Amino acid sequence: MMPLTMARPGETVTIRKITGKDDVRQHLAELGFVVDGMVTVVSEMAGNLILQVKDSRIALDKSMAMRIMI
C-alpha cells in the first residue's frame, strides 16, 4: 500500500485503507472516499490533488491525501 499522493495524474486507483481519527475518516467518507472505491487523479500541484470521485471533482490537500492508502 502507498498513499494517494503517489498516484500520477490520469491514473485510476482503488482505495485500500483510510487512516486518521474517526471524524477525519467520516468526513472523507461523506466526500465519497470509501474503501474499495475508485478514484481518478485529475491533476497534482505541490502534493495537492484534484480527484474525480464518482461524478464529482474534489480537491484534497497533501495532508488529507496522505491518509488515503491505495
PDB file of N, H, CA, C and O in Angstrom:
ATOM      1  N   MET A   1       0.840  -1.190   0.000  1.00  0.00           N
ATOM      2  CA  MET A   1       0.000   0.000   0.000  1.00  0.00           C
ATOM      3  C   MET A   1       0.881   1.249   0.000  1.00  0.00           C
ATOM      4  O   MET A   1       1.989   1.256   0.537  1.00  0.00           O
ATOM      5  N   MET A   2       0.356   2.290  -0.613  1.00  0.00           N
ATOM      6  H   MET A   2      -0.544   2.284  -1.049  1.00  0.00           H
ATOM      7  CA  MET A   2       1.046   3.575  -0.636  1.00  0.00           C
ATOM      8  C   MET A   2       0.014   4.693  -0.540  1.00  0.00           C
ATOM      9  O   MET A   2      -1.160   4.471  -0.835  1.00  0.00           O
ATOM     10  N   PRO A   3       0.434   5.893  -0.131  1.00  0.00           N
ATOM     11  CA  PRO A   3      -0.534   6.996  -0.024  1.00  0.00           C
ATOM     12  C   PRO A   3      -1.012   7.470  -1.397  1.00  0.00           C
ATOM     13  O   PRO A   3      -0.319   7.308  -2.402  1.00  0.00           O
ATOM     14  N   LEU A   4      -2.189   8.047  -1.419  1.00  0.00           N
ATOM     15  H   LEU A   4      -2.753   8.179  -0.603  1.00  0.00           H
ATOM     16  CA  LEU A   4      -2.784   8.552  -2.663  1.00  0.00           C
ATOM     17  C   LEU A   4      -1.888   9.582  -3.345  1.00  0.00           C
ATOM     18  O   LEU A   4      -1.949   9.741  -4.564  1.00  0.00           O
ATOM     19  N   THR A   5      -1.060  10.282  -2.577  1.00  0.00           N
ATOM     20  H   THR A   5      -1.011  10.154  -1.586  1.00  0.00           H
ATOM     21  CA  THR A   5      -0.180  11.295  -3.159  1.00  0.00           C
ATOM     22  C   THR A   5       0.822  10.696  -4.142  1.00  0.00           C
ATOM     23  O   THR A   5       1.407  11.430  -4.939  1.00  0.00           O
ATOM     24  N   MET A   6       1.035   9.380  -4.105  1.00  0.00           N
ATOM     25  H   MET A   6       0.561   8.783  -3.458  1.00  0.00           H
ATOM     26  CA  MET A   6       1.984   8.721  -5.007  1.00  0.00           C
ATOM     27  C   MET A   6       1.368   8.421  -6.375  1.00  0.00           C
ATOM     28  O   MET A   6       2.093   8.090  -7.313  1.00  0.00           O
ATOM     29  N   ALA A   7       0.056   8.531  -6.503  1.00  0.00           N
ATOM     30  H   ALA A   7      -0.533   8.800  -5.741  1.00  0.00           H
ATOM     31  CA  ALA A   7      -0.598   8.261  -7.789  1.00  0.00           C
ATOM     32  C   ALA A   7      -0.300   9.393  -8.772  1.00  0.00           C
ATOM     33  O   ALA A   7      -0.159  10.549  -8.373  1.00  0.00           O
ATOM     34  N   ARG A   8      -0.208   9.062 -10.024  1.00  0.00           N
ATOM     35  H   ARG A   8      -0.322   8.123 -10.348  1.00  0.00           H
ATOM     36  CA  ARG A   8       0.103  10.030 -11.076  1.00  0.00           C
ATOM     37  C   ARG A   8      -1.182  10.573 -11.710  1.00  0.00           C
ATOM     38  O   ARG A   8      -2.199   9.880 -11.727  1.00  0.00           O
ATOM     39  N   PRO A   9      -1.148  11.802 -12.228  1.00  0.00           N
ATOM     40  CA  PRO A   9      -2.322  12.345 -12.929  1.00  0.00           C
ATOM     41  C   PRO A   9      -2.769  11.423 -14.060  1.00  0.00           C
ATOM     42  O   PRO A   9      -1.946  10.919 -14.824  1.00  0.00           O
ATOM     43  N   GLY A  10      -4.081  11.210 -14.159  1.00  0.00           N
ATOM     44  H   GLY A  10      -4.750  11.620 -13.538  1.00  0.00           H
ATOM     45  CA  GLY A  10      -4.647  10.325 -15.162  1.00  0.00           C
ATOM     46  C   GLY A  10      -4.807   8.894 -14.688  1.00  0.00           C
ATOM     47  O   GLY A  10      -5.464   8.091 -15.350  1.00  0.00           O
ATOM     48  N   GLU A  11      -4.219   8.569 -13.559  1.00  0.00           N
ATOM     49  H   GLU A  11      -3.685   9.221 -13.021  1.00  0.00           H
ATOM     50  CA  GLU A  11      -4.266   7.209 -13.025  1.00  0.00           C
ATOM     51  C   GLU A  11      -5.546   6.999 -12.221  1.00  0.00           C
ATOM     52  O   GLU A  11      -5.949   7.869 -11.450  1.00  0.00           O
ATOM     53  N   THR A  12      -6.184   5.840 -12.405  1.00  0.00           N
ATOM     54  H   THR A  12      -5.856   5.133 -13.031  1.00  0.00           H
ATOM     55  CA  THR A  12      -7.352   5.458 -11.612  1.00  0.00           C
ATOM     56  C   THR A  12      -6.911   4.377 -10.636  1.00  0.00           C
ATOM     57  O   THR A  12      -6.328   3.366 -11.028  1.00  0.00           O
ATOM     58  N   VAL A  13      -7.199   4.609  -9.355  1.00  0.00           N
ATOM     59  H   VAL A  13      -7.672   5.430  -9.037  1.00  0.00           H
ATOM     60  CA  VAL A  13      -6.739   3.695  -8.303  1.00  0.00           C
ATOM     61  C   VAL A  13      -7.910   3.281  -7.421  1.00  0.00           C
ATOM     62  O   VAL A  13      -8.969   3.909  -7.439  1.00  0.00           O
ATOM     63  N   THR A  14      -7.709   2.223  -6.654  1.00  0.00           N
ATOM     64  H   THR A  14      -6.849   1.712  -6.639  1.00  0.00           H
ATOM     65  CA  THR A  14      -8.709   1.720  -5.714  1.00  0.00           C
ATOM     66  C   THR A  14      -8.243   2.031  -4.297  1.00  0.00           C
ATOM     67  O   THR A  14      -7.089   1.772  -3.954  1.00  0.00           O
ATOM     68  N   ILE A  15      -9.126   2.580  -3.477  1.00  0.00           N
ATOM     69  H   ILE A  15     -10.063   2.790  -3.756  1.00  0.00           H
ATOM     70  CA  ILE A  15      -8.797   2.893  -2.094  1.00  0.00           C
ATOM     71  C   ILE A  15      -8.759   1.593  -1.292  1.00  0.00           C
ATOM     72  O   ILE A  15      -9.708   0.811  -1.329  1.00  0.00           O
ATOM     73  N   ARG A  16      -7.660   1.362  -0.566  1.00  0.00           N
ATOM     74  H   ARG A  16      -6.888   1.998  -0.536  1.00  0.00           H
ATOM     75  CA  ARG A  16      -7.485   0.152   0.231  1.00  0.00           C
ATOM     76  C   ARG A  16      -7.732   0.409   1.716  1.00  0.00           C
ATOM     77  O   ARG A  16      -8.236  -0.468   2.417  1.00  0.00           O
ATOM     78  N   LYS A  17      -7.382   1.604   2.206  1.00  0.00           N
ATOM     79  H   LYS A  17      -6.973   2.317   1.636  1.00  0.00           H
ATOM     80  CA  LYS A  17      -7.490   1.897   3.630  1.00  0.00           C
ATOM     81  C   LYS A  17      -7.512   3.409   3.821  1.00  0.00           C
ATOM     82  O   LYS A  17      -6.896   4.150   3.055  1.00  0.00           O
ATOM     83  N   ILE A  18      -8.228   3.860   4.853  1.00  0.00           N
ATOM     84  H   ILE A  18      -8.728   3.258   5.476  1.00  0.00           H
ATOM     85  CA  ILE A  18      -8.247   5.280   5.207  1.00  0.00           C
ATOM     86  C   ILE A  18      -7.831   5.377   6.670  1.00  0.00           C
ATOM     87  O   ILE A  18      -8.452   4.771   7.542  1.00  0.00           O
ATOM     88  N   THR A  19      -6.768   6.149   6.932  1.00  0.00           N
ATOM     89  H   THR A  19      -6.263   6.641   6.223  1.00  0.00           H
ATOM     90  CA  THR A  19      -6.240   6.291   8.281  1.00  0.00           C
ATOM     91  C   THR A  19      -6.684   7.614   8.884  1.00  0.00           C
ATOM     92  O   THR A  19      -7.226   8.473   8.189  1.00  0.00           O
ATOM     93  N   GLY A  20      -6.450   7.772  10.181  1.00  0.00           N
ATOM     94  H   GLY A  20      -6.009   7.074  10.745  1.00  0.00           H
ATOM     95  CA  GLY A  20      -6.793   9.013  10.863  1.00  0.00           C
ATOM     96  C   GLY A  20      -7.869   8.800  11.904  1.00  0.00           C
ATOM     97  O   GLY A  20      -8.360   7.688  12.101  1.00  0.00           O
ATOM     98  N   LYS A  21      -8.226   9.885  12.568  1.00  0.00           N
ATOM     99  H   LYS A  21      -7.828  10.788  12.409  1.00  0.00           H
ATOM    100  CA  LYS A  21      -9.251   9.827  13.606  1.00  0.00           C
ATOM    101  C   LYS A  21     -10.626   9.576  12.982  1.00  0.00           C
ATOM    102  O   LYS A  21     -10.822   9.756  11.780  1.00  0.00           O
ATOM    103  N   ASP A  22     -11.564   9.159  13.823  1.00  0.00           N
ATOM    104  H   ASP A  22     -11.404   9.013  14.800  1.00  0.00           H
ATOM    105  CA  ASP A  22     -12.905   8.830  13.340  1.00  0.00           C
ATOM    106  C   ASP A  22     -13.557   9.979  12.585  1.00  0.00           C
ATOM    107  O   ASP A  22     -14.179   9.758  11.546  1.00  0.00           O
ATOM    108  N   ASP A  23     -13.424  11.216  13.096  1.00  0.00           N
ATOM    109  H   ASP A  23     -12.919  11.396  13.940  1.00  0.00           H
ATOM    110  CA  ASP A  23     -14.079  12.346  12.434  1.00  0.00           C
ATOM    111  C   ASP A  23     -13.458  12.627  11.067  1.00  0.00           C
ATOM    112  O   ASP A  23     -14.159  13.043  10.145  1.00  0.00           O
ATOM    113  N   VAL A  24     -12.162  12.407  10.929  1.00  0.00           N
ATOM    114  H   VAL A  24     -11.592  12.069  11.678  1.00  0.00           H
ATOM    115  CA  VAL A  24     -11.498  12.600   9.628  1.00  0.00           C
ATOM    116  C   VAL A  24     -11.971  11.544   8.644  1.00  0.00           C
ATOM    117  O   VAL A  24     -12.292  11.859   7.498  1.00  0.00           O
ATOM    118  N   ARG A  25     -12.015  10.278   9.091  1.00  0.00           N
ATOM    119  H   ARG A  25     -11.754  10.022  10.022  1.00  0.00           H
ATOM    120  CA  ARG A  25     -12.476   9.194   8.213  1.00  0.00           C
ATOM    121  C   ARG A  25     -13.940   9.403   7.814  1.00  0.00           C
ATOM    122  O   ARG A  25     -14.323   9.127   6.677  1.00  0.00           O
ATOM    123  N   GLN A  26     -14.747   9.885   8.745  1.00  0.00           N
ATOM    124  H   GLN A  26     -14.437  10.109   9.668  1.00  0.00           H
ATOM    125  CA  GLN A  26     -16.161  10.153   8.459  1.00  0.00           C
ATOM    126  C   GLN A  26     -16.296  11.254   7.406  1.00  0.00           C
ATOM    127  O   GLN A  26     -17.104  11.146   6.484  1.00  0.00           O
ATOM    128  N   HIS A  27     -15.498  12.309   7.553  1.00  0.00           N
ATOM    129  H   HIS A  27     -14.842  12.396   8.302  1.00  0.00           H
ATOM    130  CA  HIS A  27     -15.537  13.422   6.593  1.00  0.00           C
ATOM    131  C   HIS A  27     -15.149  12.938   5.195  1.00  0.00           C
ATOM    132  O   HIS A  27     -15.806  13.283   4.213  1.00  0.00           O
ATOM    133  N   LEU A  28     -14.091  12.145   5.106  1.00  0.00           N
ATOM    134  H   LEU A  28     -13.558  11.865   5.904  1.00  0.00           H
ATOM    135  CA  LEU A  28     -13.666  11.620   3.806  1.00  0.00           C
ATOM    136  C   LEU A  28     -14.734  10.697   3.217  1.00  0.00           C
ATOM    137  O   LEU A  28     -14.962  10.710   2.008  1.00  0.00           O
ATOM    138  N   ALA A  29     -15.387   9.902   4.057  1.00  0.00           N
ATOM    139  H   ALA A  29     -15.202   9.891   5.040  1.00  0.00           H
ATOM    140  CA  ALA A  29     -16.457   9.016   3.575  1.00  0.00           C
ATOM    141  C   ALA A  29     -17.614   9.827   3.019  1.00  0.00           C
ATOM    142  O   ALA A  29     -18.207   9.450   2.008  1.00  0.00           O
ATOM    143  N   GLU A  30     -17.943  10.943   3.674  1.00  0.00           N
ATOM    144  H   GLU A  30     -17.462  11.249   4.496  1.00  0.00           H
ATOM    145  CA  GLU A  30     -19.024  11.804   3.179  1.00  0.00           C
ATOM    146  C   GLU A  30     -18.678  12.423   1.829  1.00  0.00           C
ATOM    147  O   GLU A  30     -19.572  12.724   1.038  1.00  0.00           O
ATOM    148  N   LEU A  31     -17.393  12.612   1.562  1.00  0.00           N
ATOM    149  H   LEU A  31     -16.667  12.367   2.204  1.00  0.00           H
ATOM    150  CA  LEU A  31     -16.955  13.135   0.266  1.00  0.00           C
ATOM    151  C   LEU A  31     -16.916  12.048  -0.815  1.00  0.00           C
ATOM    152  O   LEU A  31     -16.767  12.354  -1.998  1.00  0.00           O
ATOM    153  N   GLY A  32     -17.049  10.774  -0.406  1.00  0.00           N
ATOM    154  H   GLY A  32     -17.170  10.526   0.555  1.00  0.00           H
ATOM    155  CA  GLY A  32     -17.055   9.675  -1.369  1.00  0.00           C
ATOM    156  C   GLY A  32     -15.826   8.801  -1.323  1.00  0.00           C
ATOM    157  O   GLY A  32     -15.705   7.867  -2.116  1.00  0.00           O
ATOM    158  N   PHE A  33     -14.905   9.082  -0.409  1.00  0.00           N
ATOM    159  H   PHE A  33     -15.003   9.841   0.235  1.00  0.00           H
ATOM    160  CA  PHE A  33     -13.691   8.276  -0.286  1.00  0.00           C
ATOM    161  C   PHE A  33     -13.968   7.109   0.650  1.00  0.00           C
ATOM    162  O   PHE A  33     -13.890   7.251   1.870  1.00  0.00           O
ATOM    163  N   VAL A  34     -14.291   5.956   0.075  1.00  0.00           N
ATOM    164  H   VAL A  34     -14.354   5.841  -0.917  1.00  0.00           H
ATOM    165  CA  VAL A  34     -14.614   4.760   0.851  1.00  0.00           C
ATOM    166  C   VAL A  34     -13.712   3.620   0.389  1.00  0.00           C
ATOM    167  O   VAL A  34     -13.245   3.608  -0.750  1.00  0.00           O
ATOM    168  N   VAL A  35     -13.472   2.658   1.287  1.00  0.00           N
ATOM    169  H   VAL A  35     -13.851   2.667   2.213  1.00  0.00           H
ATOM    170  CA  VAL A  35     -12.636   1.501   0.963  1.00  0.00           C
ATOM    171  C   VAL A  35     -13.249   0.753  -0.220  1.00  0.00           C
ATOM    172  O   VAL A  35     -14.461   0.545  -0.274  1.00  0.00           O
ATOM    173  N   ASP A  36     -12.407   0.356  -1.153  1.00  0.00           N
ATOM    174  H   ASP A  36     -11.422   0.525  -1.108  1.00  0.00           H
ATOM    175  CA  ASP A  36     -12.767  -0.312  -2.414  1.00  0.00           C
ATOM    176  C   ASP A  36     -13.397   0.631  -3.426  1.00  0.00           C
ATOM    177  O   ASP A  36     -13.855   0.184  -4.478  1.00  0.00           O
ATOM    178  N   GLY A  37     -13.429   1.933  -3.130  1.00  0.00           N
ATOM    179  H   GLY A  37     -13.056   2.296  -2.276  1.00  0.00           H
ATOM    180  CA  GLY A  37     -13.933   2.926  -4.088  1.00  0.00           C
ATOM    181  C   GLY A  37     -12.862   3.286  -5.105  1.00  0.00           C
ATOM    182  O   GLY A  37     -11.668   3.205  -4.817  1.00  0.00           O
ATOM    183  N   MET A  38     -13.294   3.682  -6.295  1.00  0.00           N
ATOM    184  H   MET A  38     -14.264   3.748  -6.529  1.00  0.00           H
ATOM    185  CA  MET A  38     -12.368   4.062  -7.359  1.00  0.00           C
ATOM    186  C   MET A  38     -12.196   5.583  -7.366  1.00  0.00           C
ATOM    187  O   MET A  38     -13.162   6.331  -7.218  1.00  0.00           O
ATOM    188  N   VAL A  39     -10.953   6.020  -7.541  1.00  0.00           N
ATOM    189  H   VAL A  39     -10.168   5.412  -7.662  1.00  0.00           H
ATOM    190  CA  VAL A  39     -10.623   7.445  -7.573  1.00  0.00           C
ATOM    191  C   VAL A  39      -9.684   7.679  -8.747  1.00  0.00           C
ATOM    192  O   VAL A  39      -8.745   6.911  -8.957  1.00  0.00           O
ATOM    193  N   THR A  40      -9.936   8.746  -9.519  1.00  0.00           N
ATOM    194  H   THR A  40     -10.699   9.370  -9.348  1.00  0.00           H
ATOM    195  CA  THR A  40      -9.051   9.117 -10.613  1.00  0.00           C
ATOM    196  C   THR A  40      -8.362  10.434 -10.264  1.00  0.00           C
ATOM    197  O   THR A  40      -9.014  11.398  -9.864  1.00  0.00           O
ATOM    198  N   VAL A  41      -7.047  10.464 -10.418  1.00  0.00           N
ATOM    199  H   VAL A  41      -6.518   9.680 -10.743  1.00  0.00           H
ATOM    200  CA  VAL A  41      -6.287  11.686 -10.173  1.00  0.00           C
ATOM    201  C   VAL A  41      -6.395  12.557 -11.419  1.00  0.00           C
ATOM    202  O   VAL A  41      -5.932  12.171 -12.493  1.00  0.00           O
ATOM    203  N   VAL A  42      -7.009  13.737 -11.277  1.00  0.00           N
ATOM    204  H   VAL A  42      -7.386  14.050 -10.405  1.00  0.00           H
ATOM    205  CA  VAL A  42      -7.162  14.653 -12.405  1.00  0.00           C
ATOM    206  C   VAL A  42      -5.890  15.477 -12.575  1.00  0.00           C
ATOM    207  O   VAL A  42      -5.352  15.581 -13.678  1.00  0.00           O
ATOM    208  N   SER A  43      -5.413  16.061 -11.476  1.00  0.00           N
ATOM    209  H   SER A  43      -5.849  15.976 -10.580  1.00  0.00           H
ATOM    210  CA  SER A  43      -4.165  16.825 -11.534  1.00  0.00           C
ATOM    211  C   SER A  43      -3.540  16.895 -10.150  1.00  0.00           C
ATOM    212  O   SER A  43      -4.182  16.628  -9.134  1.00  0.00           O
ATOM    213  N   GLU A  44      -2.249  17.268 -10.146  1.00  0.00           N
ATOM    214  H   GLU A  44      -1.727  17.485 -10.971  1.00  0.00           H
ATOM    215  CA  GLU A  44      -1.484  17.356  -8.904  1.00  0.00           C
ATOM    216  C   GLU A  44      -0.591  18.577  -8.974  1.00  0.00           C
ATOM    217  O   GLU A  44       0.067  18.826  -9.984  1.00  0.00           O
ATOM    218  N   MET A  45      -0.574  19.345  -7.877  1.00  0.00           N
ATOM    219  H   MET A  45      -1.108  19.143  -7.056  1.00  0.00           H
ATOM    220  CA  MET A  45       0.295  20.511  -7.821  1.00  0.00           C
ATOM    221  C   MET A  45       0.830  20.645  -6.396  1.00  0.00           C
ATOM    222  O   MET A  45       0.056  20.859  -5.463  1.00  0.00           O
ATOM    223  N   ALA A  46       2.126  20.524  -6.224  1.00  0.00           N
ATOM    224  H   ALA A  46       2.755  20.350  -6.982  1.00  0.00           H
ATOM    225  CA  ALA A  46       2.792  20.635  -4.916  1.00  0.00           C
ATOM    226  C   ALA A  46       2.213  19.646  -3.902  1.00  0.00           C
ATOM    227  O   ALA A  46       2.128  19.959  -2.715  1.00  0.00           O
ATOM    228  N   GLY A  47       1.815  18.463  -4.358  1.00  0.00           N
ATOM    229  H   GLY A  47       1.884  18.209  -5.322  1.00  0.00           H
ATOM    230  CA  GLY A  47       1.277  17.454  -3.454  1.00  0.00           C
ATOM    231  C   GLY A  47      -0.220  17.543  -3.248  1.00  0.00           C
ATOM    232  O   GLY A  47      -0.828  16.588  -2.764  1.00  0.00           O
ATOM    233  N   ASN A  48      -0.833  18.665  -3.604  1.00  0.00           N
ATOM    234  H   ASN A  48      -0.339  19.441  -3.998  1.00  0.00           H
ATOM    235  CA  ASN A  48      -2.281  18.824  -3.500  1.00  0.00           C
ATOM    236  C   ASN A  48      -2.918  18.198  -4.737  1.00  0.00           C
ATOM    237  O   ASN A  48      -2.397  18.322  -5.845  1.00  0.00           O
ATOM    238  N   LEU A  49      -4.046  17.527  -4.539  1.00  0.00           N
ATOM    239  H   LEU A  49      -4.469  17.426  -3.639  1.00  0.00           H
ATOM    240  CA  LEU A  49      -4.645  16.750  -5.627  1.00  0.00           C
ATOM    241  C   LEU A  49      -6.047  17.217  -5.979  1.00  0.00           C
ATOM    242  O   LEU A  49      -6.806  17.648  -5.110  1.00  0.00           O
ATOM    243  N   ILE A  50      -6.384  17.129  -7.256  1.00  0.00           N
ATOM    244  H   ILE A  50      -5.767  16.779  -7.962  1.00  0.00           H
ATOM    245  CA  ILE A  50      -7.766  17.251  -7.707  1.00  0.00           C
ATOM    246  C   ILE A  50      -8.157  15.855  -8.168  1.00  0.00           C
ATOM    247  O   ILE A  50      -7.506  15.262  -9.027  1.00  0.00           O
ATOM    248  N   LEU A  51      -9.236  15.342  -7.578  1.00  0.00           N
ATOM    249  H   LEU A  51      -9.766  15.824  -6.880  1.00  0.00           H
ATOM    250  CA  LEU A  51      -9.628  13.949  -7.780  1.00  0.00           C
ATOM    251  C   LEU A  51     -11.038  13.839  -8.326  1.00  0.00           C
ATOM    252  O   LEU A  51     -11.909  14.644  -7.995  1.00  0.00           O
ATOM    253  N   GLN A  52     -11.254  12.842  -9.160  1.00  0.00           N
ATOM    254  H   GLN A  52     -10.546  12.189  -9.429  1.00  0.00           H
ATOM    255  CA  GLN A  52     -12.585  12.507  -9.660  1.00  0.00           C
ATOM    256  C   GLN A  52     -13.083  11.340  -8.828  1.00  0.00           C
ATOM    257  O   GLN A  52     -12.521  10.246  -8.876  1.00  0.00           O
ATOM    258  N   VAL A  53     -14.150  11.580  -8.059  1.00  0.00           N
ATOM    259  H   VAL A  53     -14.607  12.469  -8.020  1.00  0.00           H
ATOM    260  CA  VAL A  53     -14.752  10.548  -7.224  1.00  0.00           C
ATOM    261  C   VAL A  53     -16.210  10.452  -7.642  1.00  0.00           C
ATOM    262  O   VAL A  53     -16.977  11.403  -7.491  1.00  0.00           O
ATOM    263  N   LYS A  54     -16.584   9.288  -8.172  1.00  0.00           N
ATOM    264  H   LYS A  54     -15.962   8.515  -8.295  1.00  0.00           H
ATOM    265  CA  LYS A  54     -17.932   9.107  -8.719  1.00  0.00           C
ATOM    266  C   LYS A  54     -18.181  10.207  -9.752  1.00  0.00           C
ATOM    267  O   LYS A  54     -17.452  10.280 -10.741  1.00  0.00           O
ATOM    268  N   ASP A  55     -19.189  11.065  -9.554  1.00  0.00           N
ATOM    269  H   ASP A  55     -19.781  11.006  -8.750  1.00  0.00           H
ATOM    270  CA  ASP A  55     -19.462  12.108 -10.542  1.00  0.00           C
ATOM    271  C   ASP A  55     -18.993  13.478 -10.094  1.00  0.00           C
ATOM    272  O   ASP A  55     -19.438  14.485 -10.645  1.00  0.00           O
ATOM    273  N   SER A  56     -18.109  13.546  -9.114  1.00  0.00           N
ATOM    274  H   SER A  56     -17.747  12.727  -8.667  1.00  0.00           H
ATOM    275  CA  SER A  56     -17.668  14.831  -8.563  1.00  0.00           C
ATOM    276  C   SER A  56     -16.156  14.979  -8.653  1.00  0.00           C
ATOM    277  O   SER A  56     -15.411  13.999  -8.641  1.00  0.00           O
ATOM    278  N   ARG A  57     -15.723  16.242  -8.743  1.00  0.00           N
ATOM    279  H   ARG A  57     -16.329  17.038  -8.753  1.00  0.00           H
ATOM    280  CA  ARG A  57     -14.301  16.548  -8.650  1.00  0.00           C
ATOM    281  C   ARG A  57     -14.067  17.200  -7.298  1.00  0.00           C
ATOM    282  O   ARG A  57     -14.767  18.137  -6.914  1.00  0.00           O
ATOM    283  N   ILE A  58     -13.076  16.691  -6.584  1.00  0.00           N
ATOM    284  H   ILE A  58     -12.507  15.930  -6.896  1.00  0.00           H
ATOM    285  CA  ILE A  58     -12.802  17.158  -5.231  1.00  0.00           C
ATOM    286  C   ILE A  58     -11.322  17.478  -5.113  1.00  0.00           C
ATOM    287  O   ILE A  58     -10.476  16.721  -5.590  1.00  0.00           O
ATOM    288  N   ALA A  59     -11.009  18.609  -4.474  1.00  0.00           N
ATOM    289  H   ALA A  59     -11.696  19.223  -4.086  1.00  0.00           H
ATOM    290  CA  ALA A  59      -9.624  18.971  -4.201  1.00  0.00           C
ATOM    291  C   ALA A  59      -9.273  18.548  -2.783  1.00  0.00           C
ATOM    292  O   ALA A  59     -10.030  18.797  -1.845  1.00  0.00           O
ATOM    293  N   LEU A  60      -8.116  17.905  -2.635  1.00  0.00           N
ATOM    294  H   LEU A  60      -7.501  17.703  -3.397  1.00  0.00           H
ATOM    295  CA  LEU A  60      -7.630  17.492  -1.318  1.00  0.00           C
ATOM    296  C   LEU A  60      -6.217  18.020  -1.121  1.00  0.00           C
ATOM    297  O   LEU A  60      -5.393  17.962  -2.034  1.00  0.00           O
ATOM    298  N   ASP A  61      -5.938  18.536   0.075  1.00  0.00           N
ATOM    299  H   ASP A  61      -6.607  18.583   0.817  1.00  0.00           H
ATOM    300  CA  ASP A  61      -4.571  18.961   0.332  1.00  0.00           C
ATOM    301  C   ASP A  61      -3.709  17.732   0.637  1.00  0.00           C
ATOM    302  O   ASP A  61      -4.211  16.627   0.842  1.00  0.00           O
ATOM    303  N   LYS A  62      -2.405  17.967   0.660  1.00  0.00           N
ATOM    304  H   LYS A  62      -1.997  18.865   0.493  1.00  0.00           H
ATOM    305  CA  LYS A  62      -1.454  16.862   0.798  1.00  0.00           C
ATOM    306  C   LYS A  62      -1.675  16.076   2.087  1.00  0.00           C
ATOM    307  O   LYS A  62      -1.580  14.848   2.077  1.00  0.00           O
ATOM    308  N   SER A  63      -1.969  16.758   3.199  1.00  0.00           N
ATOM    309  H   SER A  63      -2.046  17.755   3.207  1.00  0.00           H
ATOM    310  CA  SER A  63      -2.117  16.057   4.480  1.00  0.00           C
ATOM    311  C   SER A  63      -3.315  15.108   4.472  1.00  0.00           C
ATOM    312  O   SER A  63      -3.246  14.020   5.044  1.00  0.00           O
ATOM    313  N   MET A  64      -4.410  15.511   3.829  1.00  0.00           N
ATOM    314  H   MET A  64      -4.466  16.394   3.364  1.00  0.00           H
ATOM    315  CA  MET A  64      -5.580  14.636   3.735  1.00  0.00           C
ATOM    316  C   MET A  64      -5.316  13.490   2.760  1.00  0.00           C
ATOM    317  O   MET A  64      -5.710  12.353   3.019  1.00  0.00           O
ATOM    318  N   ALA A  65      -4.659  13.779   1.654  1.00  0.00           N
ATOM    319  H   ALA A  65      -4.339  14.703   1.443  1.00  0.00           H
ATOM    320  CA  ALA A  65      -4.372  12.742   0.649  1.00  0.00           C
ATOM    321  C   ALA A  65      -3.431  11.680   1.222  1.00  0.00           C
ATOM    322  O   ALA A  65      -3.489  10.521   0.813  1.00  0.00           O
ATOM    323  N   MET A  66      -2.568  12.063   2.162  1.00  0.00           N
ATOM    324  H   MET A  66      -2.521  13.005   2.494  1.00  0.00           H
ATOM    325  CA  MET A  66      -1.638  11.099   2.768  1.00  0.00           C
ATOM    326  C   MET A  66      -2.379  10.078   3.638  1.00  0.00           C
ATOM    327  O   MET A  66      -1.831   9.012   3.919  1.00  0.00           O
ATOM    328  N   ARG A  67      -3.614  10.377   4.071  1.00  0.00           N
ATOM    329  H   ARG A  67      -4.060  11.243   3.842  1.00  0.00           H
ATOM    330  CA  ARG A  67      -4.385   9.468   4.911  1.00  0.00           C
ATOM    331  C   ARG A  67      -5.099   8.391   4.103  1.00  0.00           C
ATOM    332  O   ARG A  67      -5.587   7.411   4.665  1.00  0.00           O
ATOM    333  N   ILE A  68      -5.159   8.572   2.776  1.00  0.00           N
ATOM    334  H   ILE A  68      -4.762   9.369   2.320  1.00  0.00           H
ATOM    335  CA  ILE A  68      -5.848   7.605   1.910  1.00  0.00           C
ATOM    336  C   ILE A  68      -4.808   6.685   1.287  1.00  0.00           C
ATOM    337  O   ILE A  68      -3.936   7.130   0.540  1.00  0.00           O
ATOM    338  N   MET A  69      -4.910   5.403   1.601  1.00  0.00           N
ATOM    339  H   MET A  69      -5.618   5.042   2.208  1.00  0.00           H
ATOM    340  CA  MET A  69      -3.959   4.412   1.091  1.00  0.00           C
ATOM    341  C   MET A  69      -4.537   3.677  -0.097  1.00  0.00           C
ATOM    342  O   MET A  69      -5.707   3.294  -0.104  1.00  0.00           O
ATOM    343  N   ILE A  70      -3.694   3.485  -1.112  1.00  0.00           N
ATOM    344  H   ILE A  70      -2.744   3.797  -1.106  1.00  0.00           H
ATOM    345  CA  ILE A  70      -4.122   2.808  -2.335  1.00  0.00           C
ATOM    346  C   ILE A  70      -3.278   1.558  -2.541  1.00  0.00           C
ATOM    347  O   ILE A  70      -3.472   0.835  -3.518  1.00  0.00           O
TER     348      ILE A  70
END
